[in-house]
């Protein structure tokens, strides 16, 4: 068997990895800081969840108009403009004295952050061609690592008396450093081929929509825990506020481990099989978290759940796209809107339920999401694989 070609990381590759990590930090930091913001402003769970929904709404807007923005601005402007706009939204969130300003900050973060993210994916795809799957997977590992740092930073700065707002300093410093090193780096590609843009789109097959549903459910689970996990650890498991913010780190560490393990196992196991296995691991761990009587059980359940959930997003994307041969751009657009919609709706719904039943009761919504996702993977496995039409 021939040895696979070595994967080469260029300067633009490293720049993109850094920007994806920057995006992931600012996206994730909303979860561990929310208990502090709620206590400071006296917010209900429902009102607090508007921040998560606003961030996700920014992603939905980019899913609808992002391609036109990139075509008008150009790739360099959308990449660095997206990063700068996300920083501006973070500053608005930290400086605003009331809910309208903090929610507006989250919306700005979500819009410009999503614009940054879709541009990084395009840059990696154009620069690495057939090896882009490796590059995008590695960028996801960078994202997981920075998500861990975000949770740790909130707990650390709060515990040292510097306040949760100080957790926004590291990503802003990192952005300045990235811009200093890579700002003049030329970016491959500009926009899609015009003839491809005008080509009529055929419908997506049933198998794709099954895995679209799996992905939406998996993303819903991931962000319900990422955004409300610290609050759950504090108010249901009994951990201190700073300890709960830091304890959420175990979820992101486990996700990183699951993502790395999934990338290895994907070389020997079918993606659909591995996706079902990952969701089953998450399903086995969640009851330990939900029913935990103390920190040890809670953190153990959080770790097992994170280990399973970690691979769901990259595997779900891969299996869904492979289920729509010849419809790559249409499929990825539907997947982007689905994931943004999941982040928009699921954490808000959990927050609204928490106001009615408490955070412990509301967290139970995760269990049926996981059960339905596992069932759909079994249905998808039996669905016929469509073939690309000739010509």
C-alpha positions as CSV (number, residue, x, y, z in Angstrom):
1,X,0.0,0.0,0.0
2,X,1.4,3.4,-0.9
3,X,2.2,5.8,1.9
4,X,-0.1,8.8,2.1
5,X,1.3,12.1,1.1
6,X,2.5,14.3,3.9
7,X,0.2,17.1,4.9
8,X,1.8,20.5,4.5
9,X,0.7,23.4,6.7
10,X,1.4,26.8,5.1
11,X,1.4,30.2,6.7
12,X,-2.2,30.8,5.7
13,X,-3.1,27.4,7.3
14,X,-1.6,28.5,10.6
15,X,-3.3,31.9,10.4
16,X,-6.7,30.2,9.7
17,X,-6.2,27.7,12.6
18,X,-5.5,30.7,14.9
19,X,-8.6,32.5,13.7
20,X,-10.8,29.5,14.1
21,X,-9.5,29.1,17.7
22,X,-10.3,32.8,18.3
23,X,-13.8,32.3,17.1
24,X,-14.3,29.2,19.2
25,X,-13.1,31.0,22.4
26,X,-15.5,33.9,21.9
27,X,-18.4,31.6,21.0
28,X,-17.9,29.3,24.0
29,X,-17.2,32.0,26.6
30,X,-20.8,33.0,26.7
31,X,-21.7,29.8,28.6
32,X,-19.4,30.0,31.6
33,X,-19.8,33.8,32.0
34,X,-23.6,33.6,32.0
35,X,-24.0,32.8,35.8
36,X,-22.0,35.9,36.6
37,X,-24.0,38.1,34.2
38,X,-27.3,36.7,35.5
39,X,-26.3,37.5,39.1
40,X,-25.0,40.9,38.2
41,X,-28.1,42.1,36.3
42,X,-30.7,39.9,38.0
43,X,-31.7,38.1,34.7
44,X,-34.1,35.2,34.4
45,X,-33.1,32.1,32.5
46,X,-35.3,33.1,29.6
47,X,-33.8,36.6,29.3
48,X,-30.2,35.2,29.8
49,X,-30.8,32.7,27.0
50,X,-31.5,35.6,24.6
51,X,-27.8,36.1,24.4
52,X,-27.3,32.6,23.1
53,X,-30.1,33.0,20.6
54,X,-28.8,36.4,19.4
55,X,-25.4,34.9,18.7
56,X,-27.1,32.1,16.8
57,X,-29.3,34.5,14.9
58,X,-26.1,36.2,13.6
59,X,-25.1,32.8,12.2
60,X,-28.5,32.4,10.6
61,X,-28.2,35.7,8.9
62,X,-24.7,34.8,7.6
63,X,-26.1,31.5,6.3
64,X,-28.6,33.5,4.2
65,X,-26.4,36.4,2.9
66,X,-22.8,35.4,3.7
67,X,-21.9,34.3,0.2
68,X,-23.1,37.7,-1.2
69,X,-21.1,39.6,1.4
70,X,-18.0,37.6,0.6
71,X,-18.5,38.2,-3.1
72,X,-18.9,42.0,-2.6
73,X,-16.1,42.5,0.1
74,X,-13.6,39.9,-1.1
75,X,-12.1,37.1,1.0
76,X,-9.5,39.1,2.8
77,X,-12.0,41.7,4.0
78,X,-14.5,39.0,5.2
79,X,-11.8,37.1,7.1
80,X,-10.2,40.0,9.0
81,X,-13.3,42.2,9.0
82,X,-15.2,39.3,10.5
83,X,-12.5,38.9,13.2
84,X,-12.6,42.6,14.0
85,X,-16.4,42.8,14.0
86,X,-16.5,39.9,16.5
87,X,-14.1,41.8,18.8
88,X,-16.3,44.9,18.6
89,X,-19.3,42.7,19.6
90,X,-17.4,41.3,22.5
91,X,-16.5,44.8,23.7
92,X,-20.1,45.9,23.5
93,X,-21.2,42.8,25.5
94,X,-18.7,43.6,28.3
95,X,-19.3,47.4,28.4
96,X,-23.1,47.5,28.0
97,X,-24.9,48.3,31.3
98,X,-28.2,46.5,30.5
99,X,-29.7,43.7,28.6
100,X,-30.4,45.4,25.2
101,X,-26.7,46.2,24.9
102,X,-25.4,42.8,26.0
103,X,-27.8,41.0,23.6
104,X,-26.9,43.4,20.8
105,X,-23.2,42.6,21.5
106,X,-23.9,38.8,21.2
107,X,-25.7,39.4,17.9
108,X,-22.8,41.3,16.5
109,X,-20.4,38.6,17.7
110,X,-22.5,35.9,16.1
111,X,-22.8,37.7,12.7
112,X,-19.2,38.7,12.2
113,X,-18.0,35.5,13.9
114,X,-20.0,33.3,11.5
115,X,-18.7,35.4,8.6
116,X,-15.2,34.7,9.8
117,X,-15.9,31.0,10.2
118,X,-17.3,30.4,6.7
119,X,-14.4,32.3,5.2
120,X,-11.8,30.1,7.0
121,X,-13.5,27.0,5.7
122,X,-13.4,28.3,2.2
123,X,-9.7,29.3,2.5
124,X,-8.7,25.9,3.8
125,X,-10.7,24.1,1.1
126,X,-9.1,26.2,-1.7
127,X,-5.6,26.1,-0.2
128,X,-5.5,22.3,0.5
129,X,-7.8,20.9,-2.1
130,X,-8.4,17.1,-1.5
131,X,-6.4,17.4,1.8
132,X,-8.8,20.0,3.1
133,X,-10.6,17.4,5.2
134,X,-7.3,17.1,7.3
135,X,-7.0,20.9,7.5
136,X,-10.6,21.4,8.6
137,X,-10.4,18.5,11.2
138,X,-7.2,20.1,12.6
139,X,-9.0,23.5,12.8
140,X,-11.8,21.8,14.8
141,X,-9.2,20.5,17.2
142,X,-7.8,24.0,17.6
143,X,-11.4,25.2,18.2
144,X,-11.9,22.6,21.0
145,X,-8.6,23.5,22.7
146,X,-9.6,27.2,22.7
147,X,-13.1,26.3,24.0
148,X,-11.3,24.7,27.0
149,X,-9.3,27.9,27.6
150,X,-12.4,30.0,27.5
151,X,-14.1,28.1,30.3
152,X,-10.9,28.1,32.4
153,X,-10.3,31.8,31.8
154,X,-13.7,32.8,33.2
155,X,-13.2,30.7,36.3
156,X,-9.7,31.9,36.8
157,X,-10.4,35.6,36.4
158,X,-13.5,35.5,38.6
159,X,-11.7,33.6,41.3
160,X,-8.7,36.0,41.3
161,X,-11.0,39.0,41.7
162,X,-10.3,40.5,38.3
163,X,-13.8,39.7,37.2
164,X,-15.4,37.7,34.3
165,X,-14.9,40.6,31.9
166,X,-11.1,40.0,32.0
167,X,-11.7,36.7,30.2
168,X,-12.1,38.7,27.0
169,X,-8.5,40.1,27.1
170,X,-6.7,36.9,25.9
171,X,-8.6,36.6,22.6
172,X,-8.2,40.3,21.8
173,X,-4.5,40.1,22.4
174,X,-4.4,36.9,20.3
175,X,-6.2,38.7,17.4
176,X,-3.7,41.6,17.5
177,X,-0.8,39.1,17.3
178,X,-2.4,37.1,14.5
179,X,-3.1,40.3,12.5
180,X,0.5,41.4,13.1
181,X,1.9,38.1,11.8
182,X,-0.5,37.2,9.0
183,X,-2.4,40.3,8.0
184,X,-0.6,40.6,4.6
185,X,-0.9,36.9,3.8
186,X,-2.6,36.4,0.4
187,X,-5.7,34.2,0.4
188,X,-6.4,31.6,-2.2
189,X,-9.7,31.8,-4.2
190,X,-12.2,34.6,-4.3
191,X,-15.7,33.4,-5.1
192,X,-17.5,30.5,-6.6
193,X,-17.5,29.9,-10.3
194,X,-20.4,32.0,-11.8
195,X,-21.7,29.1,-13.9
196,X,-21.9,26.9,-10.8
197,X,-23.8,29.7,-9.0
198,X,-26.5,29.8,-11.7
199,X,-26.8,26.0,-12.1
200,X,-30.3,24.9,-11.0
201,X,-30.4,22.9,-7.7
202,X,-32.1,19.6,-7.5
203,X,-33.7,18.2,-4.4
204,X,-31.6,16.6,-1.7
205,X,-32.1,12.9,-1.0
206,X,-34.0,11.5,2.0
207,X,-30.8,10.1,3.5
208,X,-29.3,13.5,3.6
209,X,-32.3,14.9,5.5
210,X,-32.1,12.1,8.1
211,X,-28.5,12.9,8.9
212,X,-29.4,16.6,8.8
213,X,-31.8,15.9,11.6
214,X,-29.1,13.9,13.5
215,X,-26.7,16.9,13.2
216,X,-29.3,19.4,14.3
217,X,-30.1,17.3,17.4
218,X,-26.5,16.7,18.2
219,X,-25.6,20.4,17.9
220,X,-28.7,21.2,20.1
221,X,-27.3,18.8,22.8
222,X,-23.8,20.2,22.6
223,X,-24.8,23.9,23.0
224,X,-27.5,23.2,25.6
225,X,-24.7,21.8,27.8
226,X,-22.0,24.3,26.7
227,X,-24.3,27.3,27.4
228,X,-26.1,26.1,30.5
229,X,-23.7,23.5,31.9
230,X,-22.1,26.0,34.3
231,X,-25.5,27.0,35.7
232,X,-26.5,23.4,36.0
233,X,-23.3,22.5,38.0
234,X,-23.9,25.5,40.3
235,X,-27.6,25.2,41.0
236,X,-28.3,21.4,40.5
237,X,-25.0,19.7,41.4
238,X,-24.0,22.2,44.2
239,X,-20.7,23.5,43.0
240,X,-19.6,27.1,43.7
241,X,-20.0,29.6,40.9
242,X,-16.3,29.9,40.0
243,X,-15.9,26.1,40.4
244,X,-18.8,25.5,38.2
245,X,-17.4,27.7,35.4
246,X,-14.1,26.0,35.7
247,X,-15.8,22.5,36.0
248,X,-17.4,23.0,32.6
249,X,-13.9,22.7,31.2
250,X,-14.2,18.9,31.7
251,X,-16.9,18.9,29.0
252,X,-14.7,20.7,26.5
253,X,-11.7,18.5,27.3
254,X,-13.8,15.4,26.8
255,X,-15.1,16.8,23.5
256,X,-11.5,17.4,22.4
257,X,-10.6,13.8,23.3
258,X,-13.7,12.5,21.5
259,X,-12.9,14.5,18.4
260,X,-9.3,13.3,18.2
261,X,-10.4,9.7,18.8
262,X,-13.1,10.0,16.2
263,X,-10.6,11.3,13.6
264,X,-8.5,8.2,14.2
265,X,-11.4,5.7,14.2
266,X,-12.9,7.2,11.0
267,X,-10.0,5.7,9.1
268,X,-11.2,2.1,9.9
269,X,-15.0,2.5,10.6
270,X,-17.8,3.8,8.4
271,X,-18.8,7.3,9.4
272,X,-22.5,6.4,10.0
273,X,-21.5,3.5,12.4
274,X,-19.1,5.8,14.3
275,X,-21.7,8.5,14.5
276,X,-24.2,6.1,16.1
277,X,-21.5,4.9,18.5
278,X,-20.6,8.4,19.5
279,X,-24.2,9.3,20.2
280,X,-24.6,6.1,22.2
281,X,-21.7,7.1,24.4
282,X,-23.2,10.5,25.0
283,X,-26.5,8.8,25.8
284,X,-24.9,6.6,28.4
285,X,-23.2,9.5,30.1
286,X,-26.0,12.1,30.3
287,X,-28.1,10.4,33.0
288,X,-25.0,10.4,35.2
289,X,-24.8,14.1,34.8
290,X,-28.5,14.8,35.1
291,X,-29.1,12.7,38.2
292,X,-25.8,13.5,39.9
293,X,-26.0,14.0,43.7
294,X,-22.6,15.8,43.9
295,X,-19.6,17.2,42.0
296,X,-17.9,13.8,41.4
297,X,-20.8,12.2,39.7
298,X,-21.7,15.4,37.8
299,X,-18.2,15.9,36.4
300,X,-18.0,12.2,35.5
301,X,-21.3,12.3,33.6
302,X,-20.2,15.6,32.0
303,X,-17.0,14.0,30.8
304,X,-18.7,10.9,29.3
305,X,-21.3,13.0,27.6
306,X,-18.7,15.3,26.1
307,X,-16.6,12.3,24.9
308,X,-19.6,11.1,22.9
309,X,-20.8,14.5,21.7
310,X,-17.4,15.7,20.5
311,X,-17.4,13.8,17.3
312,X,-21.0,14.3,16.4
313,X,-20.5,17.6,14.5
314,X,-17.6,16.6,12.2
315,X,-19.0,13.1,11.6
316,X,-22.5,14.5,11.0
317,X,-21.2,17.0,8.5
318,X,-19.2,14.3,6.7
319,X,-22.0,11.7,6.6
320,X,-24.6,14.2,5.5
321,X,-22.5,15.6,2.7
322,X,-21.6,12.2,1.4
323,X,-25.3,11.4,1.3
324,X,-25.8,14.2,-1.2
325,X,-23.3,13.5,-4.0
326,X,-23.1,16.2,-6.6
327,X,-25.0,18.7,-4.3
328,X,-22.1,19.9,-2.1
329,X,-22.9,23.6,-2.0
330,X,-26.6,23.1,-1.5
331,X,-26.0,20.5,1.2
332,X,-23.5,22.6,3.1
333,X,-25.8,25.6,3.0
334,X,-28.7,23.5,4.5
335,X,-26.4,22.1,7.1
336,X,-25.1,25.6,8.1
337,X,-28.7,26.9,8.5
338,X,-29.7,23.8,10.5
339,X,-26.8,24.1,13.0
340,X,-27.3,27.8,13.5
341,X,-31.0,27.2,14.0
342,X,-30.3,24.5,16.6
343,X,-28.1,26.9,18.5
344,X,-30.8,29.6,18.2
345,X,-33.7,27.5,19.5
346,X,-32.4,24.8,21.8
347,X,-30.6,26.8,24.5
348,X,-33.4,29.4,24.5
349,X,-36.0,26.6,25.0
350,X,-34.0,25.1,27.8
351,X,-33.7,28.5,29.5
352,X,-37.4,29.1,29.2
353,X,-38.1,25.7,30.7
354,X,-35.7,26.5,33.5
355,X,-37.8,29.4,34.6
356,X,-40.8,27.0,34.9
357,X,-39.2,23.9,36.2
358,X,-35.8,24.9,37.5
359,X,-32.5,24.2,35.7
360,X,-32.4,20.5,36.9
361,X,-35.8,19.8,35.4
362,X,-35.1,21.7,32.2
363,X,-31.9,19.9,31.6
364,X,-34.0,16.7,31.0
365,X,-34.8,18.0,27.5
366,X,-31.3,16.7,26.5
367,X,-32.3,13.0,27.0
368,X,-35.1,12.8,24.3
369,X,-32.8,14.8,21.9
370,X,-30.2,12.1,22.3
371,X,-32.7,9.2,22.0
372,X,-34.2,10.6,18.8
373,X,-30.7,11.3,17.4
374,X,-29.6,7.7,18.0
375,X,-32.9,6.4,16.4
376,X,-32.4,8.5,13.4
377,X,-28.8,7.2,12.8
378,X,-30.3,3.7,12.7
379,X,-32.9,4.8,10.2
380,X,-30.2,6.6,8.2
381,X,-28.1,3.5,8.1
382,X,-30.9,1.6,6.4
383,X,-31.7,4.4,3.9
384,X,-30.4,3.8,0.4
385,X,-27.3,5.7,-0.6
386,X,-28.0,7.9,-3.6
387,X,-25.8,7.9,-6.6
388,X,-24.4,10.9,-8.5
389,X,-26.3,11.4,-11.8
390,X,-24.2,11.0,-14.8
391,X,-23.2,14.2,-16.7
